[in-house]
C-alpha cells in the first residue's frame, strides 16, 4: 500500500467549472463583480470577497439545488478515485468554496464519502445566504476562508507523503509544503516560478496516468533530476 495522501481542490479541479462563479453569474445581485475585481487586484482577501459575494446571492434552496444538479465533474475523476482506493491512498478535498455545493455535487456522483474541508454556506432567509468560516486562520497567507495550509498540516507526518492537486491561488501555500503537485491553471505557473516539484495536468485522465510513476517513486525522482542544476563545465 502507498504512503501518499492526496489533497484535492474542488472548483475547477474536480468540478469542470467554478461552482461559486456559476451561482454568482446566475443569482448574484449587482456588486459581486466589484468584489471579484478587488480580490483579483489584491485589495481584499478571498475570505472578505466571498463573504460579500455570498451575501449578494438571491436564490431559494430549491433554485440552488436545481442549479447544482446541472454541474459536471471531470469525467476521469471516478477512475482516479478507484485507483487511489485500490492502492491505499486516501483522498481529502480542501476547498475555499461552498460546503453545501460540494457535498451536493459529490453526492450526485456517489462520492459523498470523501472528506471535505470547506466554507460553510448558511441560509438566513427565504432567499438570503451568508458564509461561515470554520476553517479560517488569522495567519493564513492567502487570507482565505479555508486555510488549506492549516488543514493540510494534519495530514503530514514522518510516514506520510502529500500530493496536492489544484489549479489556483488558494492552493499555492499547500503546494509549497507538499511532496509533489499535480497542477492546473495558475498553479502551473506558480510551481514553475517557485521551483516546486510538479507535473502539469489538464484533467484527471492525465493525473491517473501519472499515479503509477508517483507510487513507484519514478515521477518524483525524474522531476528532481530535471530540475537539478547542470554541473559546472570543466575547462580543458
N, C-alpha and C positions, 0 to 999 in steps of 0.2 A: 504493500500500500504506500501511497505517496505521502510526503510530509508537507505538501503545498496546501495552503488555504487560498481560495480565490475570492477576492473582494471586487464586487462589480457595481459600477454606476448603473442607473436605470434609464433616465431620459436621454434619448439619442444614442444609447448604447444597447440596452435590451429592447427598449421601445424604439420603433422606427422614427417617431417624431418626439419632440419635447412636449410632454403632456401638458405641462403648465402653460406653455405658449399657445397651444391649441385652445385651451379653455379661455385664455385672455382674448384671443382673437375672436372667439365666438360669443363670450358672455361678459367681457370686460367693459366697464364704463370708461368714458374719456379720462385720460390721465395716466393710464398704466404705461403708455408708450414713453411718457416723460420719465417715469421711474426707471424704465429699461435703459433709456439714454444716459441717465445719471449713473446707473450701475456700470454700464459699458465704459463711461468716461472716468470711472474710479472715484466719483464724488460720494457715492454711498456703497456700502457692502451689500452682498446678496441677501442677507437677513432683512435689512431695512427695506430693500427693494421688494422682496417677495411678500413681506407683511403688508406693505402698502398696496401691492397689486391684488392680493387675495381679498383685501377689504373692498376692492372695486369690482369683484365678481358679482353679477346679478343673475342668479340661477336658482332653481329649485333642486332638491335632491334628485327628483325624477329626471330632470334635464341633465344634471351632472352624470348620472349613471348611464343614461341613454347615449351621451357623448362618449363615455369611456368604453362602452361596448364596441364602438367603431374603431378604437385604437388598435394598431397592429404591433406585434413584436417581431424581432428578427427571426426569419424562418429557420435559421440554423441553430437557434438557442436550445431547442429541445434535444438535439443530438449532442450538443456541447454539454448540457447538464447530465445526460445519460452517461457520457464518457467520464465526466468528473466523479459521478457517484460510483461508477464501476471501479475507479481507481482510488477511492477513499479521499477525494479532495472536496472538502466542504465548500459550499458557495454561500457567501453572505452579500446582501445588497446594501450598499451605502449610498444614500441619495440625499441631495439637498432639495428634493421635490416634495410632493404631497403624499402622505402615507395612505390615505383612502384611495387615491387614484392608483397607486402602485399595487396595493393589496387587491383591488377590484380587477385590475388587468391580469395580474398573476393568477387569481382565482379563475378567471375566464379561460385561461390557458392551462389550468391544472398545475400551476407552480406555487400555490398558496402556502406550501410547506416551507418555502425558502425564507430564512430570517431576513427581516427588513429593518433598517435604521433610517428614519426619515423625519421630516417635519410633520406636525400633527394638524390636519385640516379639521376645523371645528365649525359646525353650523350654529349660528347665533340668532337666526331669524328665518322666516319662510324663504327669503331669497338673499340672506346675508351670511357672510363667512368671515372667519379670522384664522390666522395661522399661529399655532403654538410651537415652541422650540424646546422640546425636552432633551435634545442632544446638542444644545449650543454650548459654547465655551467662550469665556471672556478673553481668552488668549488666542482664539482662532485667527490665524494669519489672514485668511480669506474673508473674515467677518461673515461667515456663512451661518445659516440657521442650523444646519447639521455640521458639526466639526468632524470631518471624516478622519482627520489625524487622531483625534481623541478616541473615536470609535474603533479605528484600526489598531490602536495600541494594545487593546485587549486580546487581539488575535496573534500578536507577535511574541515569540519566545525562543529559547535556545534550540528547540527541536521543531520549530515551525518556520516555513518559508512562505512569503506572501507574494502572490501575483495580483497586481492591480489592473483592472480592465476599465477604461474610461475614455472620455472624449473632451473634457472641458476644464475650466479654471478650478472648479471645486475638487478636482482630482489631483491638482498639482502637488499639494503637500504630501498626500499619501504616496504619490509616485516617487518622491524623493527618498522615502524610507522603505519602500517595497524592495523585494529582492529582484523583481522583474516586472515589466509593464507591457501589456498589450494596449497600444494607443491608437485612438481615432482622433480625427478633427484637430482642434487646437492643442490637444495633449501631445501630438506627434512633434510639433514644433518646439514645445516646451522641453520634452525629453531630449531632443537634439541639442537645444541650447544649453541645457544643464548636464549634458553627457550622462544621462540616466540610461542604464541598460534596458532596452525596449525592443519590441517588434511592432511595426506599423501594420494595422489590420483595417480592412474595410467592413467586415462583418464577422459573425460567429462561425461561419463556414471556414474562414481563414484562421480564426482563433483555434478551432478544433484541429485543424491540420497541423498546428504548431504544438499542441499539447504533448504528443509522444516525445518530441525532442526536448520539451521543457522537463518532463518527468525523468527522462534519461540523463539530463544534465548537459546534453549536447548544445542546446539552444543558448543557455547562459554562457557556456564556455566559448562558443563561436562568437557571440556578441562581444564578450570581453576581449577576445583576441583581435577582433576587427577594430575595437576602439583603442587598443594599445598603441602608444607612440612607436614610430619606427626607430630602430637603433641608429645611433649616430654613425654616419659613414666613416670608414677608416681610410685615411689617405694612404696612397701607395708610397 
